Amino acid sequence: MSPSVPLQEMIRAIRSARTQCEERGVIQRECAAIRAQFRQNDNGSRSHNLAKLLYVHMLGYPAHFGQMECVRMIASPRYSEKRVGYLGAMMLLDEKQDASLLITNSIKNDLSHSNQYIQSLALCTLACMGSAEMCRDLAPEIDRLLRSANSYIKKKAALCAVHIVRKVQDLGELFVSAARSLLSEKNHGVLHGAVVLITELCERNPETLERFRKTVPDLVQIMKGLVISGYSPDHDVAGVSDPFLQVRILRLLRVLGRNNETASDAMNDLLAQVATNTDSTKTVGNAVLYETVLTVLDIKSESGLRVLAVNILGRFLLNNDRNIRYIAMTSLQKIVVTDHNAVQRHRGTIVDCLKDQDASVKRRALELSLALVSASNIRSMMKELLVFLSSCPLELKAQAASGIFIAAERYAPSQRWHIDTILHVLTTAGGDVRDETVPNLIQLITNTSELHCYTVHKLYRALLEDISQQSLVQVACWCIGEYGDLLLRGECQETEPVQVTEDDVLDALETVLQSHMSSPATRGFALTATMKLSTRISDNVDRIRSIVSIYGSCIDLELQQRAVEYNALFKKYDHMRAAVLERMPVIQRNSSGQNSEDASEETIKEIQVTKVKQEELVLAQQPAGPVCDLLDLLSGPQEPLQPSLAPAQPISTTTAAGGDLLDLLGGLELTPPSSAPTVTIYEKHGVTLTLGCEQESDSGLLATLTASNSSDSDISSFTLQAAVPKSVQLHMKAPSRDSLPARGAAELTQTVVLSNPNKVNLKMRIRISYTSQGSAVQDTVQVDSLPGL
């Protein structure tokens, strides 16, 4: 192929290549020819060659050797070459390359050019790849162009000013006055650029935000003109007058009205007019309505206007476009806490979205449905959620089951309904529930003594039907072991009477023990249940003894240990077996949610700590004397020894640790065990992260990170990343878990081992990443001083 072929011929040759190898050969030959002509300084074909090189770059092949040619063509006086040169600079150069600095002077000269199109090329290039240094040098030129009389140049300059503000925030003050004057322009392009610039300035500077709040009436007038204006062929899009400008103005009004009642009152009427007059049958109309809804919900709007916004989102839920339904549910999820009753009106539509084929829509509908559950609708909503659980995708089963458990615990109308709901979930999705579900259900069953007979009968029938759901089988085995005597009586008023024999119950437990689907934990439950039945039945004790003895040589160590211990109960301690295997006592919980045993232990610890503090206070009040100085045994006394205790003072172990010379070690019991000091370093969105440090050696340090979740929604994919100074060695051990259940049900701990041989000042930066309610969250916290150091 000749190197002088036009661009169209080169594109045709590349497209006609049958293999990738043939395509590379065509491009390599053409690039070699372009390099040769660049070295020859062939001015006639420079723009032609650079255009071909840009096409090669678009295909993903290297084209960096054309960067200097872009610089030369930008400096050319010819418009055709400048156009290709600026295009090449925007594609081949960026602010990280030194070659970009070479075009700063050319851009400055072109910004003062008499040709508006050359000025436009310079503005577009600066807005595309201008570095911070270039922005500082050329900002005065942009401010001058913002005040020019040419609307074409002003709209380009406004967008270029946006890039400068994003790169160098301090330069924002330079454009404030010019941006304010642009709002009086009639040209929609200039207005669009001005609104974008003002939005950027207000979001980055609170003082500028206060100054531009005075422009709310002007923005309201511009927006009203767009809403009530008739057909305009230049700006009409599907019957909506310039929806792009309307959306930008609504976003700016949202920024200006946030946390400000005066500005919010000034725009309430406008928002109501836009919400009622905009056509919702077209996509452009829905875009304007969606921005209106976001603005209404973000400012201090009237209650009636907020209800109108929720109703608009309710209409979005009926739209055939899944994207519109998705953003509607996302918005409703954010406001369901503050406007719960308004969202409740659309509960039926939201529940219908659970049947959608799109996985993302289903997930959002599930999250919103769980948020809508209340004491008044718990029965109807739970029916819909249980139906959804039976047919939902596998990736949503765990989330649905967890949400149902939380809602049932919070709004259960009765204990029996609560137990039935949890058993239904375990029957449907027992393999996808959290680990703490089994102990929580066992505690619930234990505390409802009037339902023991009903529960054990229902679980026994469920166990006979399906033993694949491990959580259900574990709870069933536990109940059979505890309340097997109630099962054998067959007297249950809540269910139909069923005659169950001892052999039937033992056969069911043996089936669980021998099934290949049973996990080691499930076999442990079944073995313990079998052992407990030895005190609740009378005719099959020998069979139970033989079952237990078989597992004394089991390959699973946990199961083997249990079997050996139970065999010992049969042989050596048979007289104690009935007392050891009696029913578990009812677990009482106090108002704070602690078990009674835990509360008593906490009380004892508190009393002990108080006693130790009192003893430390006595220690501080004792006069220091040579007798008490046990750490300075080898130094000679400077004066005769004097008795340290007055005759009226009784010698007691509750005085100073060294006061009783006959009991030098007695004071050691008074010192509480030292624990690593902990501080809270992060607390946001219900997630709390604490840091505790412990000195292991002269240069070694052990830091423990503990995370908990106090919000009402589960957190998944929780990860911690840490960074320390280069001279410090860091090793992060594996975390205890990767999820945080809601309401502090469990904590995540992760140990960090630090080695600081140079004794530098220890600092740590921690990145926190997790997923909550389907949204990824990432945050960073800086720890300037570690606790206890």
C-alpha positions in Angstrom: 0.0 0.0 0.0 1.4 3.4 -1.0 2.0 5.8 1.9 0.3 8.6 0.1 -3.1 6.9 0.0 -5.9 9.0 1.5 -7.5 8.2 4.8 -10.5 6.5 3.2 -8.3 4.1 1.3 -6.4 3.2 4.5 -9.6 2.5 6.4 -10.9 0.3 3.5 -7.6 -1.7 3.5 -7.8 -2.2 7.3 -11.4 -3.3 7.2 -10.7 -5.7 4.3 -8.0 -7.6 6.4 -9.2 -11.1 7.0 -7.0 -11.8 10.0 -5.6 -9.7 12.9 -2.1 -10.5 11.7 -2.9 -9.0 8.3 -4.5 -5.9 9.9 -1.3 -5.4 12.0 0.8 -5.7 8.9 -1.2 -3.0 7.1 -1.0 -0.6 10.1 2.7 -1.2 10.7 3.5 -0.4 7.0 1.4 2.8 7.2 2.9 3.9 10.5 6.4 3.4 9.0 5.5 5.6 6.1 4.0 8.3 8.4 7.2 8.3 10.5 9.3 8.7 7.3 7.3 11.7 6.2 7.4 13.3 9.6 11.2 13.2 9.5 11.2 14.7 6.0 9.0 17.7 7.3 6.7 17.2 4.3 4.3 20.2 5.0 1.9 19.2 2.3 0.8 16.0 3.8 1.2 16.8 7.6 -2.5 17.0 8.4 -3.3 14.1 6.1 -0.7 11.9 7.9 -1.8 13.0 11.4 -5.4 12.2 10.6 -4.5 8.7 9.6 -2.4 8.4 12.8 -5.4 9.4 14.9 -7.5 6.6 13.3 -4.7 4.1 14.1 -4.8 5.4 17.7 -8.6 4.9 17.8 -8.0 1.2 16.9 -5.8 0.8 19.9 -2.4 0.8 18.3 0.5 3.0 19.6 0.6 6.4 18.1 2.7 8.4 20.6 5.3 9.3 18.0 2.8 11.8 16.6 2.8 14.0 19.7 5.4 16.5 18.6 3.8 16.7 15.2 0.6 17.8 17.0 2.6 20.6 18.7 4.0 21.8 15.4 0.6 21.8 13.7 -1.0 23.8 16.5 1.6 26.5 16.0 0.8 26.6 12.2 -1.1 29.7 11.0 -3.4 27.6 8.8 -6.8 26.7 10.2 -6.9 23.3 8.6 -3.7 22.3 10.2 -4.6 23.8 13.6 -7.9 21.8 13.6 -6.1 18.5 13.1 -3.3 19.5 15.5 -5.7 20.4 18.3 -7.7 17.2 17.7 -4.5 15.2 18.0 -3.5 17.0 21.2 -6.8 16.1 22.8 -6.4 12.5 21.8 -2.6 11.9 22.2 -1.6 14.3 25.0 -2.6 14.6 28.6 -1.5 16.7 31.5 1.0 14.1 32.7 3.2 14.4 29.6 5.8 17.1 29.2 4.8 17.7 25.6 1.5 19.3 26.9 3.4 22.2 28.4 4.8 23.1 24.9 1.3 24.1 23.6 0.5 26.5 26.5 1.8 29.5 24.6 0.1 28.5 21.4 -3.2 28.2 23.2 -2.7 31.6 24.8 -2.1 33.2 21.4 -5.1 31.4 19.8 -7.4 32.6 22.6 -6.7 36.1 21.5 -7.1 35.3 17.8 -9.6 37.2 15.7 -11.2 34.0 14.3 -13.8 32.7 16.6 -13.3 29.1 15.4 -9.6 29.2 16.2 -10.5 30.5 19.7 -13.0 27.7 20.0 -10.3 25.1 19.2 -8.1 26.5 21.9 -10.9 26.6 24.4 -12.0 23.0 23.7 -8.4 21.7 24.0 -7.8 23.5 27.3 -11.1 22.2 28.7 -10.2 18.7 27.6 -6.6 18.2 28.8 -5.5 21.4 30.6 -3.2 20.7 33.6 -3.3 22.7 36.8 -0.3 24.8 35.7 -2.0 25.6 32.3 -5.2 26.5 34.1 -3.4 28.9 36.4 -1.6 30.5 33.4 -4.7 30.9 31.2 -7.5 31.6 33.7 -7.4 35.4 33.1 -7.8 34.8 29.4 -10.9 32.6 30.1 -12.4 35.3 32.3 -11.9 37.8 29.5 -13.7 35.6 27.0 -16.6 35.1 29.4 -17.3 38.8 29.0 -17.0 38.9 25.2 -20.0 39.8 23.0 -19.8 36.5 21.0 -22.3 34.0 22.4 -20.5 31.1 20.6 -17.3 32.0 22.4 -19.0 32.6 25.8 -20.6 29.1 26.0 -17.2 27.5 25.2 -15.5 29.7 27.7 -18.0 28.8 30.4 -17.4 25.1 30.0 -13.7 25.7 30.0 -14.1 27.6 33.3 -15.8 24.6 34.7 -12.7 22.5 34.0 -10.5 25.1 35.5 -12.5 25.2 38.7 -12.3 21.4 39.0 -8.6 21.5 38.5 -7.8 24.5 40.7 -10.5 25.2 43.2 -8.9 28.5 44.3 -9.5 30.0 40.9 -13.3 29.9 41.4 -13.5 33.4 42.8 -12.2 34.7 39.5 -15.3 33.6 37.6 -18.0 34.5 40.1 -19.0 37.9 38.7 -18.8 36.8 35.1 -20.9 33.7 35.8 -23.6 35.9 37.5 -23.8 38.1 34.4 -24.3 35.2 32.1 -27.7 34.4 33.6 -29.1 37.4 31.7 -28.2 35.9 28.3 -30.9 34.7 26.0 -28.8 32.1 24.2 -29.6 28.7 25.6 -26.1 27.4 25.0 -24.7 30.3 27.1 -27.3 29.7 29.8 -26.5 26.0 30.0 -22.8 26.7 30.4 -23.5 29.4 33.0 -25.7 27.1 35.1 -23.1 24.3 35.0 -20.4 26.8 36.1 -22.5 28.2 38.9 -23.3 24.7 40.1 -19.7 23.8 40.2 -18.8 27.0 42.1 -21.5 26.5 44.7 -20.7 22.9 45.4 -17.0 23.8 46.1 -17.3 27.0 48.2 -19.9 27.6 50.9 -19.4 31.4 50.7 -20.1 31.4 46.9 -23.2 29.3 47.6 -24.6 32.0 49.9 -23.9 34.7 47.3 -25.6 32.8 44.5 -28.7 32.1 46.6 -29.8 35.6 45.7 -30.1 34.4 42.1 -32.9 31.9 42.9 -35.7 34.3 41.6 -33.8 34.7 38.3 -33.4 31.0 37.9 -37.1 30.5 38.7 -38.1 33.0 35.9 -35.8 31.3 33.4 -37.4 27.9 34.3 -40.9 29.2 34.1 -40.2 30.6 30.6 -39.1 27.2 29.5 -42.1 25.5 31.0 -44.8 27.8 29.6 -43.1 28.6 26.3 -44.6 27.4 23.1 -43.1 25.3 20.3 -39.6 26.3 19.4 -37.9 24.3 16.6 -34.4 25.2 17.9 -35.0 23.8 21.4 -37.9 21.4 21.3 -37.2 17.8 22.1 -40.2 15.5 21.9 -42.5 18.2 22.9 -40.4 19.5 25.9 -38.6 22.8 25.5 -34.9 22.4 26.0 -35.0 19.5 28.6 -31.2 19.7 29.0 -31.3 23.2 30.3 -34.3 22.4 32.5 -32.4 19.5 34.1 -29.4 21.7 34.8 -31.5 24.5 36.3 -33.3 22.0 38.6 -29.9 20.6 39.8 -28.7 24.1 40.6 -31.9 24.9 42.4 -31.4 21.7 44.4 -28.0 22.9 45.5 -29.2 26.4 46.3 -32.3 25.2 48.3 -30.6 22.6 50.4 -30.9 23.5 54.1 -32.3 26.9 53.3 -35.9 27.7 53.9 -36.0 31.1 52.1 -34.6 29.7 48.9 -36.8 26.6 49.1 -40.0 28.7 49.5 -39.0 30.7 46.5 -39.0 27.6 44.3 -41.9 25.6 45.7 -44.5 27.0 43.2 -42.2 26.5 40.3 -41.5 22.8 41.2 -45.3 22.2 41.6 -45.8 23.7 38.1 -43.1 21.6 36.5 -44.4 18.4 38.2 -48.0 18.9 36.9 -47.3 20.4 33.4 -44.5 18.1 32.2 -45.5 15.2 29.9 -44.6 11.9 31.4 -45.2 9.8 28.3 -41.9 10.6 26.8 -38.4 9.8 28.1 -37.3 13.5 28.1 -40.4 14.4 30.2 -39.5 11.6 32.7 -36.0 13.0 32.9 -37.3 16.4 33.9 -39.8 14.9 36.3 -37.1 12.8 38.0 -34.9 15.8 38.5 -37.9 17.7 39.9 -38.5 14.9 42.3 -34.9 14.8 43.5 -35.1 18.6 44.0 -38.3 18.4 46.0 -37.0 15.7 48.3 -33.6 17.4 48.9 -34.8 20.9 49.8 -37.1 22.1 52.6 -40.2 21.7 50.6 -43.9 21.6 51.7 -45.5 18.4 52.7 -48.0 18.5 49.9 -45.2 18.9 47.4 -43.3 15.9 48.8 -46.5 13.8 48.5 -46.7 14.9 44.8 -43.1 13.8 44.3 -43.8 10.4 45.8 -46.8 10.0 43.5 -44.6 10.8 40.5 -42.3 8.0 41.6 -45.3 5.8 41.9 -46.2 6.5 38.3 -42.7 5.6 37.3 -43.2 2.2 38.9 -45.9 1.5 36.3 -43.7 2.5 33.4 -42.7 -0.3 30.9 -39.0 0.9 31.0 -37.1 -1.1 33.6 -34.6 1.7 34.0 -37.3 4.1 35.1 -38.7 1.5 37.5 -35.3 1.0 38.9 -34.5 4.7 39.6 -38.0 5.1 41.1 -37.4 2.3 43.6 -33.9 3.7 44.4 -35.4 7.1 45.2 -38.3 5.6 47.2 -35.7 3.6 49.2 -34.1 6.9 50.3 -37.3 8.6 51.5 -39.2 5.6 53.0 -37.8 6.5 56.4 -39.0 10.1 56.4 -42.2 9.8 54.3 -43.3 6.2 55.2 -47.0 6.8 54.8 -46.7 8.4 51.4 -44.7 5.5 50.1 -47.1 3.0 51.7 -49.8 4.1 49.1 -47.7 2.4 46.4 -47.1 -0.8 48.3 -49.1 -3.0 45.8 -47.1 -1.7 42.9 -43.8 -2.2 44.7 -44.7 -5.8 45.6 -45.7 -6.5 41.9 -42.1 -5.5 41.0 -40.9 -8.6 42.9 -42.2 -10.6 39.9 -40.1 -8.6 37.4 -37.6 -10.6 35.3 -34.8 -8.2 35.8 -32.5 -9.2 38.7 -31.6 -5.6 39.6 -35.3 -4.5 39.7 -36.1 -7.5 41.9 -33.3 -6.6 44.3 -34.5 -3.0 44.7 -38.1 -4.2 45.0 -37.1 -6.6 47.8 -35.2 -3.9 49.7 -38.1 -1.5 49.4 -40.7 -4.1 50.4 -38.8 -5.0 53.5 -38.6 -1.3 54.4 -42.4 -1.0 54.0 -43.2 -3.7 56.5 -44.9 -2.4 59.6 -47.1 -3.6 62.5 -50.3 -2.9 60.5 -49.3 -4.8 57.4 -47.0 -7.5 58.7 -49.3 -10.4 57.8 -50.1 -9.3 54.2 -46.6 -8.3 53.4 -45.1 -11.5 54.9 -47.3 -13.6 52.6 -46.0 -11.8 49.6 -42.4 -12.0 50.8 -42.7 -15.8 51.6 -44.1 -16.4 48.1 -41.1 -14.4 46.7 -38.7 -16.4 48.8 -39.9 -19.7 47.4 -39.1 -18.6 43.8 -36.4 -15.9 44.0 -33.0 -16.3 42.5 -30.3 -17.9 44.7 -28.4 -14.7 45.0 -31.4 -13.0 46.7 -32.4 -15.9 49.1 -30.0 -14.9 51.9 -31.0 -11.2 51.7 -34.7 -12.1 51.6 -34.5 -14.6 54.5 -32.5 -12.1 56.7 -35.0 -9.3 56.0 -37.9 -11.6 56.9 -36.3 -12.6 60.2 -35.7 -9.0 61.2 -39.3 -8.0 60.2 -40.8 -11.0 62.0 -38.9 -10.3 65.2 -39.8 -6.6 65.2 -43.5 -6.8 64.3 -44.7 -10.3 65.1 -48.4 -10.2 66.1 -48.0 -13.4 68.2 -45.3 -15.9 69.2 -46.9 -18.7 67.3 -47.0 -16.6 64.1 -43.4 -15.7 64.7 -42.3 -19.4 65.0 -44.4 -20.5 62.0 -42.8 -17.7 59.9 -39.3 -18.7 60.8 -40.0 -22.4 60.2 -41.5 -21.6 56.8 -38.3 -19.7 55.9 -36.1 -22.6 57.1 -38.1 -25.0 55.1 -37.8 -22.9 52.0 -34.3 -21.5 52.3 -32.7 -23.2 55.2 -29.3 -23.3 53.5 -29.1 -19.6 52.9 -29.8 -18.2 56.4 -27.3 -16.7 58.7 -25.4 -18.8 61.3 -27.1 -17.1 64.3 -30.6 -18.1 63.0 -30.5 -21.4 64.8 -29.6 -20.2 68.3 -32.1 -17.3 68.0 -34.9 -19.6 67.1 -34.0 -22.0 69.8 -34.1 -19.2 72.3 -37.5 -18.1 71.0 -38.9 -21.6 71.3 -37.4 -22.0 74.8 -39.1 -18.8 76.0 -42.6 -19.8 74.7 -43.4 -22.7 77.0 -47.0 -22.8 76.0 -46.0 -23.7 72.4 -43.5 -26.4 73.1 -45.8 -29.2 72.2 -47.0 -27.5 69.0 -43.4 -26.6 67.9 -42.0 -30.1 68.5 -44.8 -31.8 66.5 -44.4 -29.3 63.6 -40.6 -29.7 63.5 -40.9 -33.5 63.7 -43.2 -33.6 60.6 -40.8 -31.2 58.8 -37.9 -33.4 59.7 -39.6 -36.5 58.2 -40.4 -34.6 54.9 -36.9 -33.0 54.3 -33.5 -33.4 55.9 -31.6 -31.3 53.3 -32.2 -28.0 55.1 -29.5 -28.1 57.7 -30.7 -25.2 59.8 -34.2 -26.7 60.0 -32.8 -30.1 60.9 -30.6 -28.7 63.7 -33.6 -26.9 65.3 -35.8 -30.0 64.9 -33.2 -32.2 66.6 -32.7 -29.8 69.4 -36.5 -29.6 70.1 -36.9 -33.4 69.9 -34.1 -33.8 72.4 -35.6 -31.2 74.8 -39.3 -31.9 74.4 -39.4 -35.5 73.1 -41.7 -36.6 75.9 -44.3 -34.1 74.7 -43.9 -35.5 71.2 -44.5 -39.1 72.4 -47.6 -38.2 74.3 -49.4 -37.1 71.1 -51.5 -34.6 73.0 -51.3 -31.3 71.2 -54.3 -29.0 71.0 -52.7 -26.8 68.3 -52.3 -29.6 65.7 -54.0 -32.8 64.7 -53.1 -35.6 67.1 -50.4 -37.9 65.7 -49.3 -41.0 67.4 -45.5 -41.2 67.5 -43.6 -44.1 69.0 -40.1 -44.1 70.5 -38.8 -46.2 67.5 -40.1 -43.6 65.1 -38.3 -40.8 66.8 -35.0 -42.7 67.1 -35.3 -43.8 63.4 -35.6 -40.1 62.4 -32.6 -39.2 64.4 -30.6 -42.1 63.1 -31.5 -41.1 59.5 -30.0 -37.6 60.2 -26.9 -39.2 61.7 -26.3 -41.5 58.7 -27.3 -39.1 55.9 -24.6 -37.8 53.6 -26.3 -34.4 53.5 -25.8 -33.8 57.2 -23.0 -31.5 58.2 -20.8 -32.3 61.3 -22.7 -29.7 63.3 -26.0 -31.3 62.4 -24.8 -34.7 63.4 -23.7 -33.2 66.7 -27.3 -31.9 67.3 -28.7 -35.3 66.4 -26.4 -37.2 68.7 -27.1 -34.9 71.6 -30.8 -35.2 71.0 -30.5 -39.0 71.0 -28.7 -38.8 74.3 -31.2 -36.5 75.9 -34.0 -38.9 74.9 -32.4 -41.5 77.2 -34.0 -39.7 80.1 -37.3 -39.1 78.4 -38.1 -42.6 77.2 -38.0 -45.9 79.0 -38.1 -48.8 76.5 -35.2 -48.0 74.1 -32.4 -46.9 76.4 -30.2 -49.8 75.2 -30.7 -48.8 71.6 -29.6 -45.2 72.5 -26.6 -46.6 74.2 -25.6 -48.6 71.1 -26.1 -45.6 68.9 -23.9 -43.4 71.1 -21.2 -46.1 71.4 -20.9 -46.4 67.6 -19.8 -42.8 67.2 -17.1 -43.2 69.9 -14.7 -44.1 67.0 -16.0 -41.5 64.5 -13.5 -39.8 62.3 -14.9 -36.4 63.2 -13.2 -35.4 66.4 -16.0 -33.2 67.8 -18.6 -36.0 67.3 -16.2 -38.6 68.7 -15.6 -36.5 71.8 -19.3 -36.1 72.4 -19.9 -39.8 72.0 -17.1 -40.7 74.4 -18.4 -38.3 77.1 -22.0 -39.6 76.7 -20.7 -43.2 77.0 -19.0 -42.1 80.3 -22.4 -40.9 81.5 -23.9 -44.3 80.8 -21.1 -46.2 82.5 -19.4 -44.2 85.3 -21.9 -41.5 86.0 -25.2 -43.1 85.3 -26.6 -41.8 88.6 -26.0 -38.2 87.4 -27.4 -38.7 83.9 -30.9 -37.6 84.6 -29.7 -34.4 86.2 -27.1 -33.6 83.5 -29.6 -34.2 80.7 -32.6 -32.3 82.1 -34.3 -29.6 80.1 -32.6 -26.3 79.4 -33.8 -23.5 81.6 -35.7 -20.6 80.2 -33.3 -17.8 79.1 -34.5 -14.5 80.4 -33.5 -11.3 78.8 -33.4 -7.9 80.4 -34.4 -4.6 78.8 -31.0 -4.1 77.2 -31.2 -7.5 75.4 -28.6 -9.3 77.5 -29.1 -12.8 78.9 -29.7 -12.9 82.7 -26.5 -14.9 83.1 -24.5 -12.3 81.1 -26.0 -9.5 83.1 -25.1 -11.1 86.4 -21.5 -11.6 85.2 -21.3 -8.0 84.2 -22.6 -6.9 87.6 -19.9 -9.1 89.3 -17.2 -7.6 87.1 -18.4 -4.1 87.8 -18.3 -4.7 91.6 -14.8 -6.2 91.3 -13.6 -3.2 89.3 -15.1 -0.8 91.8 -13.4 -2.6 94.6 -10.1 -2.5 92.8 -10.5 1.3 92.2 -11.2 1.8 95.9 -8.1 -0.1 96.8 -6.0 1.9 94.4 -7.4 5.0 96.1 -6.2 3.7 99.5 -2.8 3.0 97.9 -2.5 6.6 96.7 -3.3 7.9 100.2 -0.7 5.8 102.0 2.6 7.6 102.7 5.6 6.3 100.8 8.3 4.8 103.0 11.4 2.6 102.7 9.5 -0.4 103.8 6.9 0.0 101.0 9.6 0.6 98.3 10.0 -3.1 97.2 11.6 -2.1 94.0 14.7 -0.6 95.7 15.9 -3.5 97.8 19.6 -3.0 97.2 19.9 0.7 98.0 21.0 1.6 101.5 18.6 3.6 103.6 19.5 7.2 104.0 18.0 7.3 107.5 16.8 4.9 110.1 13.8 2.8 109.2 10.6 4.0 110.8 7.5 1.9 111.1 5.1 2.8 108.2 1.9 1.9 110.0 0.5 3.8 113.0 -0.4 1.7 116.0 -4.1 2.6 115.5 -4.1 1.3 111.9 -5.1 -2.3 111.5 -3.0 -4.4 109.2 -5.2 -5.5 106.4 -4.8 -6.8 102.8 -7.0 -3.9 101.6 -4.2 -1.4 102.4 -1.2 -0.8 100.3 0.1 -3.8 98.3 3.4 -3.6 100.2 2.0 -2.7 103.6 1.7 -6.2 104.9 5.3 -7.6 104.9 4.1 -11.0 105.9 1.9 -11.3 102.8 4.0 -9.8 100.0 2.0 -11.6 97.3 -1.4 -10.8 98.6 -1.7 -7.5 96.8 -1.2 -9.2 93.4 -4.9 -10.3 93.4 -6.0 -6.7 93.7 -4.5 -5.6 90.3 -7.0 -6.0 87.5 -5.8 -7.6 84.3 -4.6 -4.9 81.9 -6.4 -4.6 78.6 -5.3 -2.9 75.4 -6.8 0.7 75.2 -9.3 1.1 72.4 -10.6 4.2 70.7 -13.4 4.7 68.2 -11.8 5.9 64.9 -14.8 5.7 62.6 -18.5 6.0 63.1 -20.8 6.6 60.1 -24.0 5.1 58.6 -24.3 2.8 61.6 -20.8 1.3 61.1 -18.5 1.7 64.0 -14.8 0.8 63.9 -12.6 0.7 67.0 -8.8 0.3 67.2 -6.9 -1.3 70.1 -3.1 -1.5 70.4 -0.9 -3.7 72.5 2.9 -3.5 72.7 4.4 -7.0 72.1 8.1 -6.1 72.1 10.4 -3.1 71.8 9.6 -2.7 68.1 6.6 -4.9 67.7 3.0 -3.8 68.0 -0.3 -5.7 67.8 -3.3 -3.7 66.7 -6.9 -5.0 66.7 -9.6 -3.5 64.5 -13.2 -4.3 65.6 -16.2 -3.4 63.4 -19.9 -3.5 64.2 -23.1 -2.6 62.4 -25.9 -0.8 64.4 -28.1 -0.1 61.3 -31.2 -2.1 60.4 -29.7 -3.6 57.2 -27.1 -6.2 56.8 -23.6 -5.3 55.4 -21.7 -7.6 53.1 -18.3 -7.7 51.4 -16.8 -5.8 54.4 -13.1 -5.3 53.9 -10.4 -3.3 55.7 -7.1 -2.1 54.1 -4.4 -0.3 56.0 -1.4 1.8 55.0 1.6 2.8 57.3 4.9 4.7 56.7 7.4 3.0 54.5 9.8 2.2 57.3 7.1 0.3 59.2 6.4 -3.3 58.3 2.7 -4.3 58.2 1.0 -7.7 58.2 -2.8 -8.0 58.2 -4.2 -11.3 59.3 -7.4 -12.7 57.9 -10.6 -11.1 59.3 -13.0 -13.1 61.5 -15.8 -12.7 58.9 -16.7 -10.7 55.8 -20.2 -9.5 56.7 -21.8 -7.4 59.5 -25.3 -8.4 60.5 -27.8 -5.7 61.3 -28.3 -4.3 64.8 -24.9 -5.4 66.2 -25.7 -9.1 66.0 -22.0 -9.9 65.5 -18.7 -8.1 65.3 -15.8 -8.4 62.8 -12.3 -8.4 64.2 -9.0 -8.2 62.3 -5.5 -8.2 63.7 -2.7 -6.1 62.3 0.9 -6.9 63.2 3.3 -3.9 63.0 7.0 -3.8 63.2 8.6 -0.4 63.9 12.4 -1.0 64.1 13.3 2.7 63.4 10.9 4.0 66.2 9.2 6.5 63.8 6.0 8.2 64.7 3.3 5.6 63.9 0.4 6.7 61.7 -2.1 4.6 59.9 -4.6 5.2 57.1 -7.5 2.7 56.9 -9.8 2.2 54.0 -13.2 0.8 54.7 -15.2 -0.8 51.9 -18.6 -2.6 52.1 -21.9 -3.1 50.4 -25.1 -2.0 52.1 -28.6 -2.2 50.5 -27.1 -3.0 47.2 -24.8 0.1 47.2 -21.0 0.0 47.4 -19.6 2.3 50.1 -16.0 3.3 50.5 -14.4 5.6 53.0 -11.0 6.4 54.4 -10.0 7.3 58.0 -6.7 8.7 59.2 -5.2 7.7 62.6 -2.5 10.1 63.6 -1.7 8.5 66.9 -2.3 4.9 68.0 -3.9 4.4 71.4 -1.7 3.3 74.3 1.5 4.5 72.7 
